[in-house]
Amino acid sequence: MGGSGDLPAMALSVTGPGEESGTYVSFVELALEDIATERRQPPETRADYQASADDNVILQGIQGSPGSLGWVGYAFARDAEEVRILEVDGGEGCVAPDDETIATGEYPLSRPLFIYVNARHAEDEPALVDFVDLYLGDAIGSVAEVGYVPRPTRPSRRPGDAGIPVSRVSRKHRERPDGAHRPDEDHSLGPEG
């Protein structure tokens, strides 16, 4: 990416998720897109990076070389041994990732996670409605237990953020203000952080 400094003279070994991963897509968008645009280049990682769908394999790749760089979700990196989590400068100085800077979006490489449900499919599949109700109810409380950062507790106008169960979202929020039905649209049920 360029830069200057007193860096060691060693090969750089890069490991990260594959292109099919949301973590890969987010990293490219958040970390590389602006730089690539300035350079009039496509936003992409190095062609010689080692891709894996397994976060543990990515961490092992980082741990296995003193000249390594990689990226995984914070939940996987936060307690990993022999891994240094980098501060990132989003334009106002370097910010270290922690629960607060990630939850507030202050850490430049943080992103909310969303789920989307097709309202027509939810109408036809009661088990889907039950699953999303569980996800937004009991399961969302386990977010911190598995290392993810809980969503901020702030008022929101998004159906899922307001704590509205998906069964109500899929019925109540399918209509436009003019009363027209929108059975084909997906509905965001909110970030989980």
N, C-alpha and C positions, 0 to 999 in steps of 0.2 A: 504494500500500500504506500510505501514511501516513508520518509521520515529520516531523522538523523539521531545520532546518539552514540554512545559507547557500547555497542552491541557486540556480543561474542562472535568470533569467526567460526560458525558451525552451520551445518545444514538445518533448514527449517522443515520439520515434519508436521504436517497439518492433518488433523482428523476431525470428523464431524458427521452429522446425520446426512443421509442420502437426500436427493432432490425431492423425493416423495414426502418428506417430513415437513410438518408445519414449522418445526424449529428451524429447519434449513431455510424455508421461505422467509420466515420472520427475520433471521439473521441477515440474509441478503438484503431485504428491504430496509432494516434498521441500521445495519452497519456498513453496507457497501453501496447502496443505491445512489446516495448523494455524491459520493466520491466518484463513482463510475460515470454519473451524469456530467460532472465537472470535466472529466477526462474524455468525454464522448465515447465511452466504452460500454458494453453491455454489463449490467450488474450480475456478476457471477463469481464463484469461488475459483481458486486455482484448479486447473485441470488435473493436477497430480495429487490432490488431497485424497486421503483414505476415508471412504464413506462406510458407515455402518448404521443399521436400523436399531442397534442395541446400545443404549447409553453407557452400559458398563464396559462394552468393548471400546467405545470412544474414550472413556476415562482411562482405561488400561493403555491406550495408545498415547495419551497425554503423559501418564505416569512413567511410561517406558522409555522416554527420550528426554534428555535435558534441553534439547532444542525443539520442543514441541509447542504447538498451539492447537487448540480445539475448542469446540463449543457444544454444550448440552444445556438442558434446562437447569435453572438454579436449584431445584429440588434434588437433582442428582449431584451437582457439584458442591453444594454447601458443606457437606461433611466428608468429602473425598480427601483421602490422604495424598500427600505429594502433589497437590494441585493448587495453584495460585489463581484465585479469582481476581480478574483485572478490574480496576476502576476504569470508567469510560467517560470521556469528555464529550458532552453533547452541545458544547458551545459556551458553557458557563463554568468551566472547570471540571475536574474529574469527580465522579460520583461512584462510590462503592455500592455494590448491590447488597441490600439487606431487606428484611421484611417491609420496613417503612418506605424505603426509596423505590422498591418494586411496586408496592401497593398504591403509592401516589403517582407513579409514572415518572418520578424524578430520575430514576436510573434509565439512561437512554435506550438500553436494549431490553426493557421490560415490555410485556404485552398482556392484555387481558385474554382470557380464553372464553369462547362462546360456544353454545350448542344451538343448533337450529333444528326445528321440527317442521315437517311438511304437514300443514293443517289437515289436508284431505287424507293423508295416510294415518294421522292420529285419529281421525274420525272412524276409520275402518279397522284400526288396531288398538283396542282398549289396553292391551299390554304395553304399548308404546307410551300411552298417557300415564299408566301406572309407573313405568320406569322413570319418566321424566319427573313425575311428582316425587318419587323417591330420591332422585338425583338432586332436585332443588330443595328437598326437605332434609331427610336424615343424612344422606351422603355428603351434601355440601358442608356439613359440620365436621367432616373428617379431612377436609382439605389440608389443614395445618398438620394433622397427624402424619400425613404421608410426605410432608416437606414442601408442599406448595404454599404460596402466600394467599391468605384469605382475601376475598374482595373487601374493599373499603365499605364501611357501614355508613353510607351517605344516601340521602334521598335521591330517587331516580324516577324517570318517567318510563323506563323500559319495563315491560311486563314482568320478566323474571327477576329484575333487580328489586322490584317492589314487593317480592315475595308472593306474587300471585301464582298459585299452582298451575301447571300446564293444562290441566283439564279446563280451568277457567280461561286460560290464554287461548287454547285452541277453539273454544266456543265464543268467548266474549270479544276477542281481538281480531276476529276474522272479518269483521264488517268495517267498511270505510265510514268516515263521518257522514257520507251521503246515503248510507244504508246499503250500498252494493256489497255483495258477497265476494270474498276473495279466497276460495278454497284451494287455489294452486300455490299460494304464496307461502314461503317459509317464514317462521317467526323467530327472531332472536330471543333467547330466554336469558340473556345476560352473561356478564363476565363472571368467572370464578377466580381470576387472578392467578 
